[in-house]
Amino acid sequence: MKLKKNNLLLIFLLMIFSLRILGVETRESDTGKKEFVTIGTAPISGLFYPMGLSFSKFIKEAGYNCSVRSTGGSGDNIDLILNEKVEIAIAMSDSVVQAYNGVGAYENRGPAKDLRCVMGLHYNYVQIITRENSNINKFEDLKGKKVGLGVYNSGVELNARLIYGVHKMEYSDTKVVYASPGELVEQLKKGVLDAIFLTNGIPNPVITNLQKNINISFVSIEESKINKLVDKYPFFHKEVIDKDIYNLKEDVYTVGVKDIVICDKKLPDKVVYDITKSILENLGDLKKENEVIRRNIFLESSLENIKIPFHNGAIKYYKEKGILK
């Protein structure tokens, strides 16, 4: 009986070996699709999640099984990539650069040099929102206030740390609350919070929906502090939110960071090439589904202001399109 079991085991192992020799992909599904691609996004109430849903549609059409994972945002997505829990993810470039170089929020973890960029997306604007009658007119007015900073270790929270820093403020100077964008908006609406940080593309539907319920105002960052941020952290850049975007009384002066799609350098070149091609060659359809994509994402700008290396599979596509020499 023992001999028969051993023989069965031997036959099973030989079958697996034979499949590998013949080049059969053991990760391929019964439907004949290629390996599974999971996209790390953010809380469902944020902008990354619906964007991931849009991307998944065309990745599936490229022949891949694909799912979208709701996560805590940029910091969570970086960890998921490095731990091989997702294949690609959307993240703010400031978080990615800090992780890649092992600085800032990642100084105690060492550099994550296996991170790679697939493509650049839109620019995010740091949007600090308060009630119109809050008497919060400048950043320093947040002292002693209850402030929502997004999910802990999310891209929103990580750039909030840096903005607090250039104002020589600590989190302890305010009463900090960590929560998803949807939760922060609800708490601001109810008067539980005095101000919230939302770092997203514009116009942000979360904010426009909030305006239907309460009168809001934005807190601008002073020019001297913007210059410090840009000088010290090259992933930041000066931005102005035109007052007409949200029907405000005046323009909002702030900083922005770029969203990028990231992966691990070990993800096969063919997979990354197919993902890059499937998303960028369907931008026209994606723009119909998502206003942020329509306003802010273009093939020609997908390589701009990227501070980490591109994946070889993405490089192949960009060379084919003639936008990378």
CORPECOR-V89841 format. One record per backbone hydrogen bond with DSSP energy under -0.5 kcal/mol. NH is the residue of the N-H (numbers start at 1). CO is the residue of the C=O. Records with the same first field share a line. If there is no record, write none. Layout:
NH=CO / CO
This chain:
5=1
6=2
7=3
8=4
9=5
10=6
11=7
12=8
13=9
14=10
15=11
16=12
17=13
18=14
19=15
20=16
21=17
22=18
23=20
24=19
26=24
28=25
29=33
32=29
34=63
37=65
38=36
39=67
40=38 / 88
41=69
46=43
49=43
50=46
51=47
52=48
53=49
54=50
55=51
56=52
57=53
58=54 / 55
59=55
60=56
61=57
62=58
63=60
64=59
65=34
67=37
69=39
70=68
75=153
77=73
78=74
79=75
80=76
81=77
82=78
83=79
84=81
85=80
86=80
87=38
88=38
89=262
90=40
91=260
93=258
95=92
96=92
97=93
98=94
99=95
100=96
101=97
102=98
103=98
106=103
107=104
109=106
110=106
112=99
113=111
115=112
116=263
117=309
118=261
119=261
120=302
121=259
124=257
125=200
126=255
127=125 / 198
128=126
129=127 / 196
130=217
131=194
132=215
134=131
137=135
141=138
142=139
143=140
144=173
145=142
147=145 / 175
148=195
149=147 / 177
154=151
158=154
159=155
160=156
161=157
162=158
163=159
164=160
165=161
166=162
167=163 / 164
168=165
169=164
173=170
174=171
175=145
176=174
177=147
179=150 / 177
184=180
185=181
186=182
187=183
188=184
189=185
190=186
191=188
192=187
193=187
194=146
195=146
196=129
197=148
198=127
200=125 / 198
205=203
207=204
208=204
209=205
210=206
211=207
212=209
213=210
214=210
217=130
219=128
220=218
221=253
225=222
226=222
227=223
228=224
229=225
230=226
231=227
232=228
233=229
234=232
236=233
237=256
239=254
241=252
242=240
245=242
246=242
248=243
252=241
254=239 / 252
256=237
257=124
259=122
260=91
261=119
262=89 / 260
263=116
264=87
265=114
267=264
272=268
273=269
274=270
275=271
276=272
277=273
278=274
279=275
280=276
281=277
282=279
283=280
286=282
287=283
288=284
289=285 / 286
290=286
294=290
295=291
296=292
297=293
298=296
301=298
302=299
304=301
306=303
307=305
311=117
315=311
316=312
317=313
318=314
319=315
320=316
321=317
322=318 / 319
323=318
324=318
